[in-house]
Amino acid sequence: MIPEHCNNIEEIRAAIDTIDHEIVRLIGRRAGFVKAAARFKKSETAVRDERRVEAVIESKRKLAAACDVSPELIEAVYRTMIGYFINEELEHWKTLTAT
């Protein structure tokens, strides 16, 4: 369904809820890959990898522009998500290297 075909606010809200469900599911899936990546990183610097963070942000800004979505919004979302995931991955990495 596209927004223009919705007949009332309930249809709009139901569509948004469906999209939100998928977004949350995909973020959870991404989190699993982030955790798995910790196995391949040799140092805390590799976990934090600021160059990679900036490359991801830039690529998502370009993707947003191509999809007619605000690059500023996508950058804010990704910076928040990546910051959270780096902390989670770092904690996981520490448990892997403690043995």
Backbone hydrogen bonds, N-H to C=O, Kabsch-Sander energy under -0.5 kcal/mol:
donor,donor_aa,acceptor,acceptor_aa,energy
5,H,2,I,-2.1
6,C,3,P,-1.4
12,I,8,N,-1.7
13,R,9,I,-2.8
14,A,10,E,-2.5
15,A,11,E,-2.3
16,I,12,I,-2.5
17,D,13,R,-2.7
18,T,14,A,-2.1
19,I,15,A,-2.4
20,D,16,I,-3.0
21,H,17,D,-2.2
22,E,18,T,-1.8
23,I,19,I,-2.6
24,V,20,D,-2.7
25,R,21,H,-2.3
26,L,22,E,-2.6
27,I,23,I,-2.4
28,G,24,V,-2.2
29,R,25,R,-2.0
30,R,26,L,-2.6
31,A,27,I,-2.3
32,G,28,G,-1.5
33,F,29,R,-1.4
34,V,30,R,-2.3
35,K,31,A,-2.4
36,A,32,G,-2.0
37,A,33,F,-2.0
38,A,34,V,-0.9
38,A,35,K,-0.8
39,R,36,A,-1.4
40,F,37,A,-1.8
41,K,38,A,-1.1
47,V,43,S,-1.5
48,R,44,E,-2.3
49,D,45,T,-2.6
53,V,49,D,-2.1
54,E,50,E,-2.3
55,A,51,R,-2.0
56,V,52,R,-2.6
57,I,53,V,-2.6
58,E,54,E,-2.5
59,S,55,A,-2.4
60,K,56,V,-2.4
61,R,57,I,-2.2
62,K,58,E,-2.1
63,L,59,S,-2.1
64,A,60,K,-2.5
65,A,61,R,-2.3
66,A,62,K,-2.3
67,C,63,L,-1.7
68,D,65,A,-1.3
69,V,64,A,-2.9
74,I,70,S,-2.2
75,E,71,P,-2.6
76,A,72,E,-2.3
77,V,73,L,-2.5
78,Y,74,I,-2.8
79,R,75,E,-2.9
80,T,76,A,-2.0
81,M,77,V,-2.7
82,I,78,Y,-3.3
83,G,79,R,-2.2
84,Y,80,T,-2.1
85,F,81,M,-2.8
86,I,82,I,-2.8
87,N,83,G,-1.7
88,E,84,Y,-2.2
89,E,85,F,-3.2
90,L,86,I,-2.7
91,E,87,N,-2.0
92,H,88,E,-2.2
93,W,89,E,-3.2
94,K,90,L,-2.4
95,T,91,E,-1.4
96,L,92,H,-1.8
97,T,93,W,-2.2
98,A,94,K,-1.0
99,T,96,L,-0.5
